[in-house]
């Protein structure tokens, strides 16, 4: 039971990351019910992709990440493509955590100690990269504790916001932004990179892995919608891109410190686990040394931040639609090859609709950037 809780904490803590802070802003543009519809549409697809990837991980001996599994069942060409996608996806996600995590630290501590956004981002990066260097055991113990704090703060948010929530805010819809939520919501729900980590924690227990996947994604989705209801229902047109500053503006300074602590926890836990996963892609699947793998995984997002890529809504939207959507397509064809090689079985034909969904998602994101942004 303890390993199950650790695995669930790592999984939920990874999924609930910086994406949660973009969702209220997306809802303020498109409308709460459009966001709710996207959640209903994407949720089953995301769970299915995670479950079939879990079957591949458990059915394959050895320590791998997505490029390693792809190389084994689809060949070197597909491996390079999968590596490009997972590298882009994890690096984009880590960059988003640096952008917002550093901002939250600054908002929380700069009034007392001063300092620039860069200094606080470097503090956030230094603490995270150290724990990534330490490995999964230390991270899993931290995740479990921080997850309880995370949900406790979410409940406090609700209680503080309850007198200010205006249901009329939730009724607005702007069809101009119909395609806007797709990439951000897909980003916010995807924990595909963590499935091999769950295998390391849980061993070969298929039932436990499936329970962690399903319950973890559902917990994250419910927490997201609850968070959107609280923030957008309270702030309306004053909803900020990262959610918390607008929330603090509406409720007053009494909530601001707790809000930024909430943001730091959510960003930090995900930064840890995704950084560790990217490290192991280089280490397990490409044979680089452990320390070099850590260095590349941690420092590339920092370099991107330093050269000025700091618009976090754009980062998570593009990362979700293109990198994570591309990973979903690869997992479907990987599963097909896995079944054929391991069991001489054919894949359920309905699963072929999943790549079509992700391709449609590419189109939605392109439409938004060309015609709406």
N, C-alpha and C positions, 0 to 999 in steps of 0.2 A: 504493500500500500504506500509506503514511503517513497519508493521509486516512481510509482504512478503519479503521486502528487508533485514530485520534483519534475518529472517529464511534462506534466500538465502546466506547471508554473513556467518552465522554460518556454514551452510552446505558446501559451497565452501571452507571456511577457514579451515574446518576440513579435507576435502579431500586433498586439496593442502597442504601437509605437507612434511615430510622428504622424502617421496617417490620421489618427484620431483628431488632431488639431486642425487639419484641413477640412474635415467633414462639415462642421457647422458653417464655415464660409461657403462651401459648395451648396449647402442647403439654402443659405441666404440668397444665392444667385438663382438656382434652379427651382427651389421649393422643397419643403420637407417630404411631400408625398412622392415626388419624383425620385428623391434619394431613397425613400423607403421601397419604391418599386425596383430600383436598381439592386438593392440588397436582396430582395426576394429572387430576382433573376440570377444574380451572380452567386448567391450562397450555395445552391445545390451543385453548381458547376465547379466551384472551388473545392468543395468537400470531395467530389468525385475524383478530381485530379490528384488531390492529396492522398486519397485512399489507394488509388492504383499505383502511385509512386511508392507508397508504403509497402505494397505487395512486392514490388521490384526490389526494394531494399532488403526486405526479409528473405526473399528467395534467392539472393545472391551472396555468396560467401565473400568475406574480406571487407576492408574499410574503404569506402569510396564516397564520392560526392557525384552530382549529376554528370559531369564530364566523364568520370570513370565508368559509370553504368552505361552511358551512351557509347563509349569506346568498345565496351564488352559486347554489346548487342547490336549496335548499328555501324560501328566502324570509325576510323580516324577522322574522316571528313565531318561527320555529324558531331564528333567529339569537339572539334574546333569551334563549330557553330554554337554548341551548347555552352562551351567555355566562355565564348564572347557574350552570350546572353546572361549567364549567371554572374559573370564578372561585372557587366553593365548594371544588372539588377541590384546586386549586393553593394556595389560601389555607389550607385545612385541613392540607395536607401541609407547607407552610412553617411553620405554627404548631407542628406536631408536631416539626419539626427544631429550632425555637427552644426548645421545652420540654426536649427530651432533650439537645440540643447544649449548652445552658447548664448543665444538670445535670452533664454529663460534664466540662466545663471547671472547674466548681466542685469536683467530686470530685478532679480532678487537681491543681489549683493552690491551693485554699483552705487545705490544711494548711500551705502555705509562706507564702502572702501574705494569707490571710484574705479577707474579702469575702462578700457575700450572693449568693444565686442570681440576683437581679436584675442585679447588676453583671456577672456572667459571661455572662448572656444578652445583655446589651447589647454586650459585647465580641464575642461570636459574631455578633450581628446587624450590628455595624459593619463587621467584616471582610467578611462575606458581601455586604452591600449595596454596599460599595465595588467589589467584583469584578463584581457584577451590573451596576453602572454602566459598568464597563469594556467588557463585551460578550463575545461567544462566543469570540473568538480566544484571549484570555487564559485563559478558563475551560477550553477544550479542552486547552490545554497543561498546565494544573494537573491536570485529571482523569486524564490518562494516567499521570503520575507517582504520584499518590495511589492509583490503582487497584493498581499493583504493590505499594505499601506495604501496602494493605488485605489482599491475598491472602497476603503474606508473614507478616503478623501472624496471619491465620487459621490458617496452618500451625503457627506457634509455639503458638497456643492448643491445637491438637490434640496436639502433642507433650507439652505441659505437662499436659494433662488426661488423657492416655491411661491412666496408672496409676489414676485415680480414677473412670473411667467404669464405671457399673453398668448392665448390660443390662436388669436387672429393672425399672429405672425406665421403660424404653421400652415395656414390655409392658402397662402400666396403661392402662385406658380408663374414662372417666366419661361415660356416655351423656347425663347431664344437660347437658353442655356440647357436645352434638353440633353445634349451630348456631353456636357461638362463633367458630370459626376463619374463617368465610367472609369477612367484611368485612376482617379484618386481612390475610388471604392475598391477596385481590384487590388491596388497597392495595399490598402488598409487591411484586406482579408488574407493576403497571401503569406503563408509560412512554409512554402514548399522547401526552401533551403534547409529547414530545420528537421526534416523527416529523418535523415541519416543520424542526426544528433539524438533523436528520440530512440532510434535503434540502439545506440551505444548505451543509453540509460536503461532501457527496458529489456534489452536482450532480444530473444527471438519470440517473444510473446505477442502473437498476432492480435489477439482479442484486446489486450491492453493498448496496443498501438492504435488500433481502430477507434477505441473509446477516447483516447487522448485527442486524436485528430478531430473526430466529430464534436466532442464536447468542447474542445478548445476553440474551434472556429465559431461554434454557436455562442459560447460565452463572449467572445470578442465582438460578434455582431450585435448581441443584445447590449453590451456595454457601449458600443458606438452609437446606437440609436438612442439610448438613454442620454448619452453625452450631448448629442445633437439636439434632443428635446430640451435639455437644460439650457444649453448655451444659446441656441437660436431662439428658443421660446422666451428667453430673458432679454436678449440683446436686439433681436430683429435686424434693422438696417445697420446697427452699430456693431454687428458681428465682425471681428477682425480676422485677418488671414490665419493667424495662429491661435485664434479663439480666446486665449486667456486674457490678453490686455483689454479687449473689448468687454469681456465679462467683468473684469475688475473695474473698468470705467463705469459700468452700469450699476454694479452693486456697491461700489465704494472701496476704499483702501483696506477695509477689514478683511476682505477675501483675497487680496492681491498676493500676499506671501504664500498662502496655502495653494493658490492657483499655480504659482510658478514652481513650487515644490512638486506638485502633481505633474507638471510638464517635464521637469527634470527626471523624475522617476520613470515616466513612460518612455522618454527618449533614451535614457541611459541603459535600461535593461535590454532594449532592442539593439542598441549599438554594440553591446557586449556580444550577444549571441550571433548576430550576423557577421561581425568581425571575425569571430572564431570560426564560423562556417567558411568564410572566404579564405581564411588562413589554411584550412584543411583541404580546400580545393587545390591550392598550390602544393601542399605537402603530400597528400595522399594520391592525387590524380596526375600530378605533373612531376613528382619526384624531387621537388626543391627541398632544401633543408628547412627544418622547423622554424628557425629564426629568420631566415630570408622570407619564408612564406608569411610570417607574422608582419615583417616590415612592409612588404608590398601591400598586404591586405589593409593595414592600418593607415599607411601614409599616403596612398593614392587619393582617398577622399579628402584628406587634409590639403594636398596640393591643389585639387580642384577648387576647394574653398578659397585658398590663398590667391588663386588667379581670378577670382571674382564671380564664380557661379554660386549665387546665393538666393535665388528665387525659389522658395521651397515648394509652393503649389505647382509650379511648372515642373520641378524636378520629380515630384512624386507622381504627377499625372503622366508624364512621358515614360518614367520608369515602369509604372504599372501597366500601361497599355502596350508598350513595345517589348520591354525586356521580360516582364513577368508573363505577359500574354504569349510571347515567343517560347518561353520555357514550358508553358502549358501545352502548346502544340507539340513540342518535342517529346514530352512525357507520354502523350497519346501514342505516338509512333514507337517510342521506346517500349511501351507496354505491349504493343502488337508483336514486336520482335521478341520480347521476353517470353510471351506465351508460346510462340512458335518454337523457340529454341528449347525452352524448359519442359513444356508439356505437350508440344505438337497440337496446340489448340488455336482456334481462330478467335479474334477479339469480337466482342459484342458489336454489331454494326452501328448501334445507336451512339457509340463512343466517337464515331467519325464526325458527328455533329459538333463536337467540342472544338476542333480546330476551326470550323466555320464560324463559331461564336467568337473566338479570339481574333480571327481575321476581320470580322465585322467590327470588333472593338478597335482595331487599328484605324479603320475608316472613321469611326466616331471621334477618335482623338484628333485625327487630321482635320476633320470637318470643324471641330472646335477651334483649332489654332488658325485655320484659314478664314473662317467666316464669322467667328464669335469673339475671339480674343482681341 
